[in-house]
Amino acid sequence: MSIFTPTNQIRLTNVAVVRTRRAGKRFEIACYRNKVMGWRSGAEKDIDEVLQTNTVFVNVSKGQVAKKEDLVKAFGTDDQTEICKIILTKGELQVSDKERHTQLEQMFRDIATIVAEKCVNPETKRPYTVILIERAMKDIHYSVKPNKSTKQQALEVIRQLKETMQIERAHMRLRFILPAKEGKKLKEKLKPLIKVIESEDFDEQLEIVCLIDPGCFREIDELIRCETKGKGSLEVLSLKDVEEGDEKFE
């Protein structure tokens, strides 16, 4: 989408229009398409990276600029940058039905990809393909939420899929070495957070290799650091415990 503004003949490209209505009038701003959601999520903080121009329009596509008196009446100020921030935060991003459909399809694929990367069949320890996860998401009629991150939604999808198929987050493999003095006592505190202890060696210090749910990693890390006052060590041996080979579940 390219737009000419008759007032200054600046060619605006890759335009995303954000619109709001106040005091009975329509106000629009021209933004870079891929920056609006970044601003709203807090990832982008520089307003100049978001706005194509800090001019408030009545109609961006026709280049019709809003009148000063209309801005003051609607927003209580004629500071265009401040008004742009208000519209950017509270206004409605204008996208065509085709664009919206494309965005939702892409988010659906991205969510399925994250799930496939994070999960395995718990019985075989083999990963699922993205295509199978997409099919499973359709079977449970999962509806993409455009205002939530794909990572958040992937975690929600995993929870829902557990009700209909054999799936769980792949375990992380850790090795931790604990001082002898704190070792046995700390092991009891760590036990509820460990899925499987693969090996255990107690000599001058306690060395354990184990599998954990990735969601427990931070708690384990903090527990070891605090209880051993920095004397214990934690090493990630593998982020994802899967069976060797290229076979995946289709």
C-alpha positions as CSV (number, residue, x, y, z in Angstrom):
1,M,0.0,0.0,0.0
2,S,1.5,3.3,-1.1
3,I,-0.1,6.7,-0.3
4,F,0.6,10.2,-1.7
5,T,-0.2,13.1,0.6
6,P,-1.1,16.2,-1.5
7,T,0.0,18.6,1.2
8,N,3.6,17.7,1.1
9,Q,3.9,15.0,-1.6
10,I,5.8,12.7,0.7
11,R,5.3,9.2,-0.5
12,L,4.3,6.9,2.4
13,T,5.0,3.2,1.9
14,N,4.4,0.1,4.0
15,V,1.7,2.1,5.8
16,A,-0.4,0.8,8.7
17,V,-3.2,3.1,9.7
18,V,-4.3,3.4,13.3
19,R,-7.7,5.1,13.7
20,T,-9.8,6.5,16.6
21,R,-13.0,8.5,16.9
22,R,-13.3,11.4,19.4
23,A,-15.7,14.3,19.7
24,G,-17.6,13.0,16.7
25,K,-14.6,13.1,14.4
26,R,-12.2,10.5,12.9
27,F,-8.5,10.8,13.5
28,E,-5.8,8.6,11.9
29,I,-2.0,8.2,12.1
30,A,0.4,6.6,9.6
31,C,2.7,3.9,11.1
32,Y,5.1,1.3,9.9
33,R,3.2,-1.9,9.6
34,N,5.5,-4.1,11.6
35,K,6.1,-1.6,14.5
36,V,2.6,-1.1,15.9
37,M,2.3,-4.3,17.8
38,G,5.9,-3.8,19.0
39,W,5.0,-0.5,20.5
40,R,1.9,-1.9,22.2
41,S,3.8,-4.8,23.7
42,G,6.6,-2.5,25.0
43,A,9.3,-4.1,22.7
44,E,9.6,-0.8,20.7
45,K,10.0,2.4,22.8
46,D,11.1,4.9,20.2
47,I,8.0,6.6,18.8
48,D,10.0,7.8,15.7
49,E,10.6,4.2,14.8
50,V,6.8,3.6,14.8
51,L,5.4,6.7,13.1
52,Q,5.9,7.4,9.4
53,T,5.2,11.1,10.3
54,N,4.0,12.6,13.6
55,T,1.1,14.3,11.7
56,V,-2.5,13.5,12.8
57,F,-4.8,13.0,9.8
58,V,-8.5,12.9,9.2
59,N,-7.8,10.5,6.3
60,V,-4.3,9.1,5.8
61,S,-4.9,7.7,2.3
62,K,-6.2,11.1,1.0
63,G,-3.5,13.1,2.9
64,Q,-6.2,15.1,4.8
65,V,-4.6,16.6,7.9
66,A,-6.6,17.2,11.1
67,K,-7.4,20.8,12.0
68,K,-5.8,22.3,15.1
69,E,-9.1,23.3,16.7
70,D,-10.5,19.7,16.2
71,L,-7.4,18.2,17.9
72,V,-7.7,20.6,20.9
73,K,-11.4,19.8,21.2
74,A,-10.9,16.0,21.0
75,F,-7.6,15.6,22.9
76,G,-7.3,18.8,25.0
77,T,-3.9,19.6,23.3
78,D,-2.5,20.3,19.8
79,D,0.8,18.5,20.6
80,Q,0.8,16.1,17.6
81,T,3.4,13.7,19.0
82,E,1.4,13.3,22.2
83,I,-1.8,12.8,20.3
84,C,-0.1,10.2,18.1
85,K,0.9,8.3,21.2
86,I,-2.7,8.3,22.4
87,I,-4.0,7.1,19.1
88,L,-1.3,4.5,18.8
89,T,-2.1,3.0,22.2
90,K,-5.9,3.2,22.2
91,G,-6.8,3.3,18.5
92,E,-7.8,0.5,16.2
93,L,-5.2,-0.9,13.7
94,Q,-6.8,-1.0,10.3
95,V,-6.2,-4.2,8.4
96,S,-8.0,-5.8,5.5
97,D,-9.8,-9.1,6.0
98,K,-7.2,-10.7,3.7
99,E,-4.3,-9.2,5.8
100,R,-6.0,-10.3,9.1
101,H,-6.5,-13.9,7.7
102,T,-2.9,-14.0,6.6
103,Q,-1.6,-12.8,10.0
104,L,-3.8,-15.4,11.9
105,E,-2.6,-18.2,9.6
106,Q,1.1,-17.2,10.2
107,M,0.5,-17.1,14.0
108,F,-1.2,-20.5,13.8
109,R,1.9,-21.9,12.1
110,D,4.3,-20.2,14.5
111,I,2.4,-21.6,17.5
112,A,2.5,-25.1,16.1
113,T,6.2,-24.7,15.4
114,I,7.0,-23.7,19.0
115,V,4.9,-26.7,20.3
116,A,6.7,-29.1,18.0
117,E,10.1,-27.7,19.1
118,K,9.3,-28.0,22.8
119,C,7.4,-31.3,23.0
120,V,7.8,-35.0,22.5
121,N,5.7,-38.2,22.8
122,P,6.3,-39.2,26.4
123,E,6.3,-42.9,25.6
124,T,8.8,-42.8,22.7
125,K,10.6,-39.5,23.5
126,R,10.4,-38.7,19.8
127,P,9.3,-35.3,18.6
128,Y,6.1,-34.5,16.6
129,T,6.1,-32.8,13.2
130,V,4.7,-29.3,12.8
131,I,2.1,-30.7,10.4
132,L,0.8,-33.1,13.0
133,I,0.6,-30.4,15.7
134,E,-1.3,-28.1,13.2
135,R,-3.7,-31.0,12.6
136,A,-4.2,-31.6,16.3
137,M,-4.8,-27.8,16.9
138,K,-7.5,-27.9,14.3
139,D,-9.0,-31.0,15.8
140,I,-9.4,-29.1,19.2
141,H,-10.7,-26.1,17.3
142,Y,-7.9,-23.8,18.7
143,S,-8.6,-20.2,17.9
144,V,-5.6,-17.9,17.6
145,K,-5.6,-14.8,19.8
146,P,-4.0,-12.0,17.9
147,N,-3.2,-9.9,21.0
148,K,-1.3,-12.7,22.8
149,S,2.2,-13.7,22.0
150,T,2.8,-17.0,20.2
151,K,4.9,-18.3,23.1
152,Q,2.1,-17.7,25.6
153,Q,-0.4,-19.4,23.2
154,A,2.0,-22.4,22.6
155,L,2.0,-23.1,26.3
156,E,-1.8,-23.0,26.3
157,V,-2.0,-25.3,23.3
158,I,0.3,-27.8,25.1
159,R,-2.1,-27.8,28.1
160,Q,-5.1,-28.4,25.8
161,L,-3.5,-31.1,23.6
162,K,-2.6,-33.1,26.7
163,E,-6.3,-33.9,27.0
164,T,-6.5,-35.5,23.6
165,M,-3.0,-36.9,22.8
166,Q,0.2,-38.2,24.3
167,I,2.3,-35.0,24.5
168,E,4.5,-33.3,27.1
169,R,7.3,-30.8,27.1
170,A,10.7,-32.5,26.4
171,H,12.7,-32.8,29.6
172,M,16.0,-31.0,30.2
173,R,19.0,-33.0,31.3
174,L,21.0,-31.4,34.1
175,R,24.1,-32.2,36.1
176,F,24.5,-30.6,39.5
177,I,27.4,-30.9,41.9
178,L,26.7,-30.1,45.5
179,P,29.0,-29.8,48.5
180,A,29.0,-32.9,50.8
181,K,27.8,-30.8,53.8
182,E,24.6,-29.6,52.1
183,G,24.2,-32.4,49.5
184,K,21.9,-34.9,51.2
185,K,19.6,-32.2,52.7
186,L,19.4,-30.3,49.4
187,K,18.7,-33.4,47.5
188,E,15.5,-33.9,49.5
189,K,14.4,-30.4,48.6
190,L,15.2,-31.0,44.9
191,K,13.5,-34.3,44.6
192,P,10.0,-32.9,44.0
193,L,11.4,-30.9,41.1
194,I,13.2,-33.8,39.4
195,K,11.5,-36.2,37.0
196,V,14.2,-38.9,36.7
197,I,17.5,-39.3,38.4
198,E,19.8,-41.0,35.8
199,S,22.9,-41.2,37.9
200,E,24.1,-40.3,41.4
201,D,27.7,-40.3,42.7
202,F,28.5,-39.4,46.3
203,D,32.2,-39.1,47.2
204,E,33.7,-35.8,48.5
205,Q,30.7,-34.1,46.9
206,L,27.3,-35.2,45.5
207,E,27.0,-35.3,41.7
208,I,23.6,-36.0,40.2
209,V,22.5,-36.2,36.5
210,C,18.8,-35.9,36.1
211,L,15.9,-35.0,33.9
212,I,13.6,-32.1,34.8
213,D,10.6,-30.2,33.4
214,P,12.0,-27.0,31.8
215,G,9.5,-25.0,33.8
216,C,11.3,-26.0,37.0
217,F,14.8,-24.9,35.9
218,R,14.7,-21.4,37.5
219,E,13.5,-22.8,40.8
220,I,16.2,-25.4,40.9
221,D,18.9,-22.9,39.9
222,E,17.9,-20.5,42.7
223,L,17.6,-23.3,45.2
224,I,21.1,-24.6,44.5
225,R,22.6,-21.1,44.5
226,C,20.9,-20.0,47.8
227,E,21.3,-23.3,49.8
228,T,25.0,-23.7,48.8
229,K,25.9,-20.0,48.9
230,G,27.3,-20.3,45.4
231,K,29.4,-23.4,46.1
232,G,27.2,-25.7,44.2
233,S,27.2,-25.9,40.4
234,L,24.5,-26.5,37.8
235,E,25.2,-27.6,34.2
236,V,22.7,-28.0,31.4
237,L,23.7,-31.2,29.5
238,S,20.9,-31.0,27.0
239,L,17.9,-28.6,26.5
240,K,15.8,-31.4,25.0
241,D,15.9,-35.1,26.0
242,V,14.8,-36.9,22.7
243,E,15.6,-40.2,21.2
244,E,18.5,-40.1,18.7
245,G,17.5,-40.4,15.0
246,D,15.5,-38.5,12.5
247,E,12.2,-40.3,13.0
248,K,9.4,-38.0,13.9
249,F,5.7,-38.8,14.5
250,E,3.6,-37.8,11.5
